[in-house]
Amino acid sequence: MKKSFIKAFLACFLFVLLSYFQNKDPIRENFEDISFDIISKIALSISEENTGSLVTIFTFDNAYMQNQNLFDENLNPNYGYFFPREKIAEFIDSLDQRLQSSENPNKRLYCPKALFIDFQLNFTTGADGQFSTGDHQLLNTLEKPRCFKILLAKGGKHNFIEESKNENIQKLIREQKIIFVSPFFHANSNNLVRRYEPIKKISGTLYPGAAIALWQIINNKKVNADQARRLSEN
């Protein structure tokens, strides 16, 4: 407990010190990234006995990309602009399977609160704007019943899932089992990312940021725009 307190104090002290000098060019240009690494190392080394809600981050790393033949000979993505939708569907399906009991497929071993899919889903990926096989596969996966909510990135005016004519998908959207969230972030004058925006108006509709949406789901509470902004600053 004492070590954790000391580490937390050092992290806060460094943050305050560097925040005070952040507008000085030599500090910003030469020490900002280093200071972030130091503060992160201190903060992440603090042991927590009761962490409350846990967040698990899944990424498609190089080993996965190579195994799925998604790299060319120069280890560059070979699938074009959009990540293959069928791979996203396969991941969700595999997660569903891992949560099921092998003895009783109708029983869940564990149920997360939500799953956030942070991929570009603005448009369909078939030729001439048509649905590709991967688009159909993702829609089929999303409409399956599951115990957790799915959060999808709303990265612009359009989202082919939100605009889908599939009635099962639209029903899940109305029931807030599929939720669209903003992936946009704040950046300073030097174009350095500071934090994700807590809420974003897109085509006249307000979309919460992923963190705010998760907070609402975990705490079973709704927040307005002002409350969302205050939460993002904590």
N, C-alpha and C positions, 0 to 999 in steps of 0.2 A: 504494500500500500504506500509506504514511504517513498520507494523508488519511483512508483508511478506518479506520485505527486511532484517529485523533483523533475522528472522528465516533462510532465505537463507544464510545469512552471518555466522550464528552459525553452520549450517550444513557443509558449506565449510571449516570453521575453524577446526571443529572436524575431517573432512576427511583429511585435510592436516596434522594435528597433528598426527593422528593415522597412516597415510601413512609413516610419517617420522620414526616412531618407529615400523613399522610392522615387521621388521626382528628381533626384540628382542623377544626371546622365551617367556618370561613372558607376554608380551603384546599380542602376537599372540595367545597364548594358553588360556589366561584368559579374554581378553577384546575384541577380534575381533567380536564375535557374539553380545556382548552387544553394542559395538559401532555401528554395522550395524543397530540394532534395534532402537538406539537413533536417528541416522541420518535419518532413514526411517520415524520415527514418526514425526520428525521436518519437513522433506520435504513433507510428505503427508498431513500435517496440513495447508500447504500454500494454500490459496484460489486463484483460477484462474478465472477471469471473462471471458477470451477468451482462451479456451484450444485448439482451432483448431480441428484437427482430434482426435476422441475419440476411445479408445480401450476398448472393453467389454470382460471379461474373463468368460467363462462358464466352470463349473466343474461338474462331476458326484459325488455328495456328498454321505455321508452314508445314508441319508434319501432316496435318489433316488435308491441307490444300494439295500436297503432293500425292497423298494416298488416294484422293478423289479425282486425280488428274485435272486439277484446276490451275496448274502452272504449266508454262511452256518450258522449253529447254533452258531459258535464261532466268527461270524462277520468277517470271512475271505472270500475273493473272491472264488467262486465255479466254475468258468468258465475255469480254466486252464491258459495257458500262454497268449493267445490272448484275449483282450477285445472283446465281441461279436460284430461282424460287423453290425448286424441288429440294434443294439442300436445306433450306429453312424449314420446309415441311418435314423432311426426314428428321431433323433435330427435334422438332416439337413432338413428333410421333415417338421418337426414342425416349424422350423425357416422360411422356405419358406411360410408356411401357415400364420404365424404371420405377415409377411410382406405384405400379400395380403389384399386388401380392401374387407370387407365382402359384400359390395354392388356390387362391380365389381371385380370378381376374376382375371381379366386381368390387373387390376390397382395395382401398388405397393404403399403402404403407405410410405415406406422408403426403401432405398437400401444401404446397407453397401458396402464399397469398396471391402472387401474380407473376407473370413472365413478360418482360419487356423485350420486344424484338426491335433492335435499333438498325433497321435497314431501309434503304430507299424503296418506297412502295408507291411512288406517284403514278406510274403508268404500267400498263401491261407490257409484256416483253416479246410478244409475237410480231411477225412481219405485218407492216401496215396497221399497227395498233391493235391487232387481234390478240386473243388470249393464247399464250403458249401452253405447252403441256405442264410446265412448271407452275404457271399461274393457276391453272385448274387444280393441280395437286395441292398447292398452298390453300386455296379456297376450301377444298374438300377436307383438309386437315383442320382448318380453323373452325369448321362447322361441327366437328365432333364434340360430344359432351365431355366436359372435364370439370374438375373441382376448383380450378383457379381461373382468375381473369387473365386475359391477354392484352397487353398494351402494345400498340403499334404506332410508329413514328408518323406524324402528319407533317411532312417536310415542305409542303407547298399547297397551292390551291386545290390540286387534285390528289386523290388517293384511290387507286383502283378497287381496293377492298371496301372502303367507305362508300364508294359509288356503285358497288356491285348490285346486280338485279337479283342475286340469290336471296330468296326470302328467309332462309335459315340464318344467313349471315346478318341480314337486316334485323331479324328478331334478337340475335345475340347483341347487336349494337344497342338496340332499344333497351334491353335488359342490363346494359352496362357490363356484359361479360366480355365484350370486345370494346376497348377504350382507346381512343386516339389521343396522342399526347404530342406536345411540341418538343422537337429536338434542337431548337435554336438556342444560342448562347450569347452572352454579353462579351464584348471585347473592348479593350481600351484604345487610346489613340494610336498606339504602336501595333495594333491588331493582335495583341496577346489576349488569349481567352482567360476570362476571370471566373465566370460561373455560368451555368445554364440559366436561361430566363425562366422565372417561376411561372409565367403565363404569357400566352401570345395570341393576338387576334389575327386570325387567318380567314380571309374572305368574310369578315363580319362576325365570325364565331370565335369565342374565347376557348383556347385549348391549354390545359395545365401542362407544365413541364413534367417529365417522367418522375422526378423526385417528389413533386407535390402530389401527383396522382397516386404514387405508392404510399405516401404519408396518409392520404385520405382513405385508401383501402385498408391499411394496417390499423388505423385508428377509428375506422368506421365513422368518419366525420367529413363534412363538406366545408370548404373554405372559399371565401370570396377573393377577388383580385388583390385587395389590400392585405388580407391575411396571408395569401400565397407569397407575396413579396416579402413580408416580415419573416415567414418561415424560411425562405431561401437565404436570408441573411444570418440565420442562426447556425 
